[in-house]
């Protein structure tokens, strides 16, 4: 028994990956964005917790949604210019 007490804490974006959290108490904590992949959670208390995506994760997704199309447009514009230069007819007839 580990007696880990995480009650009423802001643990957003923490990683508990692969940890032994058996019998840990997370009651009332904010676990948005946490990673519990491969963690042992037998007997763990998750009463009245907050879960889901954290504000940080949401902001990253919004930024990626805006930045990625802009970058792709920029690269496609450059590629079009390069292909025009490479494959243009340079004959002087």
C-alpha positions in Angstrom: 0.0 0.0 0.0 1.5 3.3 -1.2 -0.6 5.8 0.8 -0.2 8.4 -2.0 -2.4 11.4 -1.2 -3.2 13.8 -4.1 -6.5 15.1 -2.8 -7.8 18.5 -4.0 -4.7 19.3 -6.0 -4.2 20.9 -9.5 -2.3 18.1 -11.3 -3.0 19.3 -14.9 -0.7 17.8 -17.5 1.2 15.6 -15.1 2.5 12.3 -16.2 1.9 9.2 -14.1 3.0 6.9 -16.9 3.9 3.5 -15.7 3.7 4.4 -12.0 2.3 2.3 -9.2 -0.6 4.3 -8.0 -2.5 1.5 -6.2 -4.7 2.8 -3.4 -3.7 6.4 -4.2 -6.3 9.2 -3.5 -6.9 11.7 -6.2 -10.4 12.8 -4.9 -11.3 16.3 -5.8 -8.2 16.9 -8.0 -7.9 18.4 -11.4 -6.5 15.7 -13.7 -7.1 17.4 -17.0 -4.4 16.4 -19.5 -2.8 13.8 -17.2 -1.2 10.7 -18.6 -2.0 7.4 -16.8 -0.7 5.1 -19.5 0.5 1.8 -18.0 -0.1 3.0 -14.5 -1.4 0.6 -11.8 -4.7 2.1 -10.6 -6.1 -0.8 -8.4 -8.0 0.7 -5.5 -7.3 4.3 -6.6 -9.9 6.9 -5.6 -11.1 9.2 -8.4 -14.2 10.7 -6.8 -15.2 14.2 -7.8 -12.2 14.7 -10.1 -12.0 17.0 -13.2 -10.9 15.2 -16.4 -10.6 16.0 -20.1 -8.3 18.2 -22.0 -6.4 20.9 -20.2 -6.4 24.6 -21.4 -2.8 24.0 -22.5 -3.8 21.1 -24.7 -6.7 23.1 -26.2 -4.5 26.1 -27.0 -1.9 23.8 -28.7 -4.7 22.3 -30.8 -6.0 25.7 -31.8 -2.5 27.0 -32.7 -1.9 23.8 -34.7 -5.2 24.3 -36.5 -4.2 27.9 -37.5 -0.5 27.4 -38.2 -0.5 24.2 -40.2 -2.6 25.4 -43.1 -0.5 28.6 -43.3 2.7 26.6 -43.4 1.3 24.2 -46.0 0.1 27.2 -48.1 3.6 28.7 -47.9 5.3 25.5 -48.9 2.9 24.9 -51.8 3.5 28.4 -53.1 7.2 27.9 -53.0 6.9 24.5 -54.7 4.8 26.1 -57.5 7.4 28.8 -58.0 10.2 26.3 -58.1 8.4 24.1 -60.5 7.6 27.1 -62.8 11.3 28.0 -62.8 12.5 24.4 -63.4 10.0 23.5 -66.1 9.4 26.8 -67.9 10.1 26.9 -71.6 13.4 28.8 -72.0 13.7 28.7 -75.8 14.5 31.9 -77.4 12.9 31.3 -80.8 
